[in-house]
Amino acid sequence: MEQAIEILFTASFWVAAIRIASPLIFATMGELICERAGVLNLGIEGIMTVGAFAGWFTVYSGGDLWTGVLVAAFAGALFGLLHATLTVPLGLSQHVVGIGVTLLATSLTYFIYRLALPEVTSPPKIEPFQPWPIPGLSKIPVIGEALFAQTPLTYLAFITVAVVAWVLYRTPLGLAMRAAGENPSAVEAQGISVIGIRMGAVMAGSALMAVGGAFLTMSAFNSFFFEMINGRGWICIALVVFGSWRPGKALVGAILFAAFDAYQVRLQQLSGGVVPYQVFLMMPYVLSILALVLVARRATYPKALMIPYQKGER
């Protein structure tokens, strides 16, 4: 019991938690942008898969790491455009389209992988992003190593939260996005295109989701393999609800889930095989469900979320 508690105060535990949280932060911010504008994007799992492959394959083909990030974001934006075109101007079911985008993106990624690397039996490796310790700050006990000795993409993830919060609450664009998810008629009354706002939000959000996937192949690991997203996209949808559609709270939720995940790995080692490992694997998800149930009852969701809007309608 004492050892289990001591884990929570070790630098290695929090380093792992922040690393696990980083792709969740990108994807959660992307989903939050979509939903704030009134569109539920269930294509997140497939878009993260596309981003993971596009970023990795760009680097594997000779591109540099930052080019890989940009290519991943562009690929995500393209699938966001597909999702937005079907759900916003055409008004198709956001649930059905989202699942369809996930299936299409995942299957297409695996097909291209096999087409490009037909003879490969084990995933080829690339040189991923390396940690960038921030002078001075990285020397702070526990916190310094956890927050200030990470890879550049982790820093970018935290910067993304600040940028998303600033845009949503401090800019006219953010006001228009929030209004599109709350009262699209008011947006149209101001002469602003609801369709344009929603489509732009879905594309931008999908780009962030893809960068979250790229984090896995270019920062957490150094190769692409099937099923590597492993449900992270669905977790991010839950984190948006947990965070009450607010960037700061969603960030806290991502870190909490990542901490649960990192903790269960260490508890498995302490148990010595006495307890089935499946029990530890389900811990983060059970705790997340409990937290979601407690928080979701008080959450105020965007009023026009999942409601198609056609110009001139009231």
N, C-alpha and C positions, 0 to 999 in steps of 0.2 A: 504493500500500500504506500509506504513511504517513497519507494522508487517511482511509483506511478505519479505521485505529486511532484517529485523533483524534476520530472521530465518537463513540466510546464515552465520551469525557470531556466532551462538551458537554451543557449544561443542556437544550437543546431535545430532544435524543434521549431523555433520561430523563423529561422532561415527557410526551412522546408515549408512552413505554413504560408509565408509570403510568396514563395515560388509557386506553390500550388494555387494560390489565390489569383495570381497575375492573369492567366488566361480567362479566368472567370470574371475578372474585373472588366476586361475589354468587352467580352461578349455580353455581360450584364448591362454595361453602358449602352451597347448597341441595341439591345432589346428594349431598354428603357426609352431610348429616343423614338423607336418605332411606336411603342405603346402610348407615349405621351402625345404623339400626333394622331392617335386613334386606330393604329393598325397592330394587330397581334401577329407577330412573325414566328410561326412555328417551323420555318425553314432553317432555324438557327443551327440545328445539329448538322445538317448537310452543308451549310455555308461554312461552318467551322472546319469541316472535313476538307472542303475545297481550299480554304485558306491554308490549312496545314500542308496540303500537297503542293499548292502553287508556290508558296514561299520556299519550301524545301527543294522543289525541282528546279526553281530558278537558280538557287545557289549551286545545286548539284551540276547544273548545265554550264556553270562558269560565272554567273552573276555574283555581285557582292551581297552581303547580308541585308543592307538597307533597301537595295533594289528588290530583294525577295519580299520584304515587308510591303513595299509599294505594289508589287504584282499581286500579292495575296489580297490586299485591300481592294485593288481594281477588280479581281475575280469575284470577291464578295459583293461589290457594288453591282456587277453585272447580274448576279442572281437576285440581288435586291431589286434591280430594275424589272426583272421578270416577275417577281412576287408582286411588286407594286403595280405593274401594268394590269395584272389579272384581278387584283383586289380593289384598287382605288378607282380608276375610271370605269372598269368593267363591272365592279361590284360583286365579284364572285366570293364564295365563302372563304374567309380567311383561314379557317381550320383546314379545309380540304386543300387549298392552294399551298399552305404551309407544309403540310405532310407531303404533298406532291413534290415541292421544291427540295425537301430533305431527301426523299427517295431518288429524285433525279440527280441532285448534286453528288450524293454518296456513290450512286452507281456509276455515274459518268467519271468521277474521280478514279474509282477502282479500274474502270475500263481503260482510261488513259494511262494509268500506272502500268497495267499489263501490256499495253500496246507499246509504250516507250521502253519498258524494261522486261522483255519477254523471257529472257534467260536468267533473270535474277532469282536466287533462292533465299537470300537473306537481304534485309533492307540495306542499301548503300548508305554510307555515313558522310556527313559534311562537317565542316568546322563551324560550330555554332557560336553565338554571342558569348563572350567571356565576361565574368564579373568586372564591374568598374567600381572599385572602392572609392568613396568620396573622402579625400584627405581630411583628417581631423574627426569628422563625424563617424567614420567607420570604426574608430577606436573606442567608441562609447560601449561599455559592457552590455552584452545581450542586444539592446536596441540598435546599436551601431552596426553590428554584423548582420542583423535581420533586415534592417531598412536601408542601410547605406553601403552595402557591399554586394549588391545584386547586379544583374545584367541590365543593359540599357533599356530593354523592353519592359522590365519591371518598373523602372522609373517612369517610362512613358505611360504605363498603365495608370499610375497614380496621377500623373499630369492630366491624363484623359478625364479622370473624374472631376478635377478642378475645372477643366475647360467646359465639360458638359454642364456642370452646375452653373458656371458663369453665363454660358450661352442661354440656358433655359430661364434663368431668373434675372439676368442683367442686360439682355439685349432685345430689341424689337423682334428679331427672328425667333428667339425663344418664346416670347409672348405669343407670337403667331402660331408656333408649334403647339404650345399648351392649349391655346384656344381651339385649334383644329381638333384636339382630342376631347375638349369639353363642350364647345358650342360652335361647330363649324359654320352655322348660319351667321354668327357675328363676324367671323373672319371674312366671309363673302361680302357682308355688308360694308366692310372697309375696303373693298376692291382688291382683296388678296385672293389668289387662287388656292382653294382648299386642296384641290388635286395636286397642284405643284408642291405645296408644303408637305403633304403626306408622302408623295413619291420621293421627294428629296430626303425626307426623314428616314424612309425605309432603305434607301440606297446608302445613306451615311451610316445608319445603324448596321446594315449588313457588312459594310466595309470594316467596321470595328469588330464584328463577330469573326470575320475572316482573319483579322490580325490576331485575335485570341487563339484561333486554331494554329496560325503560323508560330505563335509563341512556343507551342509544344514541340514543333519540329526544329526550331531554330534557336531556342533558348533553354528549354527544359531537357529536351533530348537532342539527338543529332541525326535522326533518320525518320522516315515516314513508314508507318505500318498500319494495316487495316484495323479498324475499330479503335483507333487510338483516342478518339474523342470520348467514347465510352460514357455517353449520357450527360456530359458536361453542359450541353446546350439546354437540356431540360432543367437542369439545376439552375441555370441562369434565369430561366423564365420564373422559377419559384423565387429566386433572389429579388427579382423586380417587385414581386408582390410583398415579400418580406420587408423590403425597403420602402414600401408605400409609394412607389414611383418617385423616390427622391434619391439622387446620386449618392449623397453622404451615407444614408442608411443602407443603401444597397452595397456600398463598399464595406461597411461593417459586417453585413451578412456574408459577403464573399470571404472575408478573412475568418469569420467564425466557422464557416463550413470547411475551409481549408485547414483550420486548426484541428477540427474534429478528425479530418482525414489523416493529417500527419500524426495525430495522437493515436489513432487506432493501429497504425503500422508499428508504433513503438510498444503498444500494449501487446500486440501479437508476439513480439520478441520476448517480453517479460513473462508471458504466460507459459512459454516453453512447450507449446503444443497441447497443453491440457484442455484448453477451450478451443472448439472448432474455429478456424480462421474466418469462416463465413459470418460468425457472430460479430467479429470486429469490423469486417467489411461493411456490414449493414448499419453500424453505429452512426456514422455521419448522416446517413439518409433518414434514419429514425429520428435523430435529434433535430434534423432540419424540418421534418414533417411536423414535429411537436411545436417547434418555434413558429412555423408558418401558420399553424392552426391558431396559436395564441395571438399572433400579430394580424393575420388576415381579417379577423373579425372586426378590427378597428380601422382597417385600411380604407382609404377613399380612392376608388379607382377613377380614371378618366371617364366622364359620362358618355362620351361618344365612342368609346373603345369598341371595336368590332362592328360598328354601325356604318354601313356604306353611305356615302353622301354624293348626291348628284346636284349639280348647279341649279339653283332656283327652287330646290326643295325646302320645306320648312318643317 
